[in-house]
Amino acid sequence: MKGIIRLVKQLFGVYESGVEYWVKLDEIRISNEFASHDIGKKKMKHKWRYYNATGKFESPILLDHDFALCDGYSSYLIAKKLQIYKVAVQFVAPVIN
């Protein structure tokens, strides 16, 4: 039953935080802030080593409800470089003021 509810929510664009979803890499929106940010060579080298050793990203790709990247830019860049079609992501809960 829980799986059916999750599927219905996903069909209507309601994603649960902390749950892994698979999305097309080209659906992820990258803000100018991320796009203009250079990740240090030492950090990226470490991220690549981790990926090559484990086949997984060290940092999860986190999105908001509009598919805008919130965190995991280095993982996104690795996936893009490797031309990965779909990636595992998690959605963050919206901030309620």
One Martini backbone bead per residue (centre of mass of N, CA, C, O) as a GRO file, in nm:
protein
   97
    1MET     BB    1   0.058   0.063  -0.021
    2LYS     BB    2   0.295   0.261   0.005
    3GLY     BB    3   0.383   0.237  -0.297
    4ILE     BB    4   0.124   0.358  -0.419
    5ILE     BB    5   0.136   0.632  -0.284
    6ARG     BB    6   0.412   0.712  -0.396
    7LEU     BB    7   0.329   0.696  -0.696
    8VAL     BB    8   0.107   0.909  -0.689
    9LYS     BB    9   0.283   1.141  -0.591
   10GLN     BB   10   0.479   1.131  -0.831
   11LEU     BB   11   0.266   1.193  -1.054
   12PHE     BB   12   0.211   1.487  -0.887
   13GLY     BB   13   0.496   1.598  -0.774
   14VAL     BB   14   0.539   1.433  -0.495
   15TYR     BB   15   0.813   1.437  -0.277
   16GLU     BB   16   1.004   1.261  -0.062
   17SER     BB   17   1.205   1.291   0.188
   18GLY     BB   18   1.470   1.049   0.188
   19VAL     BB   19   1.405   0.945  -0.099
   20GLU     BB   20   1.480   0.751  -0.367
   21TYR     BB   21   1.534   0.876  -0.696
   22TRP     BB   22   1.495   0.874  -1.055
   23VAL     BB   23   1.665   1.093  -1.285
   24LYS     BB   24   1.724   1.292  -1.529
   25LEU     BB   25   1.991   1.485  -1.576
   26ASP     BB   26   1.845   1.707  -1.769
   27GLU     BB   27   1.629   1.788  -1.527
   28ILE     BB   28   1.845   1.936  -1.385
   29ARG     BB   29   1.881   2.234  -1.212
   30ILE     BB   30   2.122   2.498  -1.259
   31SER     BB   31   2.255   2.739  -1.104
   32ASN     BB   32   2.462   3.006  -1.126
   33GLU     BB   33   2.610   2.947  -0.865
   34PHE     BB   34   2.709   2.666  -0.950
   35ALA     BB   35   2.819   2.723  -1.242
   36SER     BB   36   3.037   2.947  -1.118
   37HIS     BB   37   3.159   2.713  -0.952
   38ASP     BB   38   3.469   2.607  -0.843
   39ILE     BB   39   3.611   2.311  -0.797
   40GLY     BB   40   3.852   2.176  -0.651
   41LYS     BB   41   4.091   1.960  -0.751
   42LYS     BB   42   4.118   1.792  -0.491
   43LYS     BB   43   3.818   1.731  -0.453
   44MET     BB   44   3.763   1.599  -0.732
   45LYS     BB   45   3.969   1.376  -0.707
   46HIS     BB   46   3.835   1.244  -0.465
   47LYS     BB   47   3.557   1.192  -0.599
   48TRP     BB   48   3.666   1.010  -0.827
   49ARG     BB   49   3.795   0.795  -0.654
   50TYR     BB   50   3.539   0.705  -0.516
   51TYR     BB   51   3.383   0.628  -0.769
   52ASN     BB   52   3.592   0.421  -0.883
   53ALA     BB   53   3.583   0.233  -0.622
   54THR     BB   54   3.238   0.214  -0.591
   55GLY     BB   55   3.019   0.343  -0.806
   56LYS     BB   56   2.974   0.601  -0.624
   57PHE     BB   57   2.864   0.870  -0.472
   58GLU     BB   58   2.960   1.056  -0.205
   59SER     BB   59   2.738   1.262  -0.285
   60PRO     BB   60   2.434   1.354  -0.282
   61ILE     BB   61   2.159   1.436  -0.477
   62LEU     BB   62   1.994   1.747  -0.424
   63LEU     BB   63   1.648   1.847  -0.441
   64ASP     BB   64   1.393   2.025  -0.528
   65HIS     BB   65   1.063   2.041  -0.642
   66ASP     BB   66   1.205   2.181  -0.923
   67PHE     BB   67   1.493   2.038  -0.978
   68ALA     BB   68   1.689   2.191  -0.802
   69LEU     BB   69   1.995   2.227  -0.696
   70CYS     BB   70   2.134   2.196  -0.355
   71ASP     BB   71   2.325   1.932  -0.376
   72GLY     BB   72   2.591   1.766  -0.546
   73TYR     BB   73   2.771   1.889  -0.779
   74SER     BB   74   3.001   1.684  -0.815
   75SER     BB   75   2.816   1.449  -0.893
   76TYR     BB   76   2.693   1.582  -1.138
   77LEU     BB   77   2.962   1.621  -1.297
   78ILE     BB   78   3.031   1.324  -1.319
   79ALA     BB   79   2.775   1.233  -1.466
   80LYS     BB   80   2.814   1.419  -1.708
   81LYS     BB   81   3.092   1.314  -1.800
   82LEU     BB   82   2.967   1.006  -1.820
   83GLN     BB   83   2.678   1.015  -1.942
   84ILE     BB   84   2.446   0.990  -1.744
   85TYR     BB   85   2.106   0.954  -1.761
   86LYS     BB   86   2.056   0.842  -1.462
   87VAL     BB   87   1.989   0.950  -1.120
   88ALA     BB   88   2.024   0.957  -0.792
   89VAL     BB   89   1.785   1.111  -0.567
   90GLN     BB   90   1.696   1.374  -0.340
   91PHE     BB   91   1.452   1.535  -0.154
   92VAL     BB   92   1.383   1.834  -0.011
   93ALA     BB   93   1.242   2.000   0.222
   94PRO     BB   94   1.061   2.256   0.266
   95VAL     BB   95   1.072   2.572   0.383
   96ILE     BB   96   0.905   2.682   0.679
   97ASN     BB   97   0.793   3.006   0.810
   0.00000   0.00000   0.00000
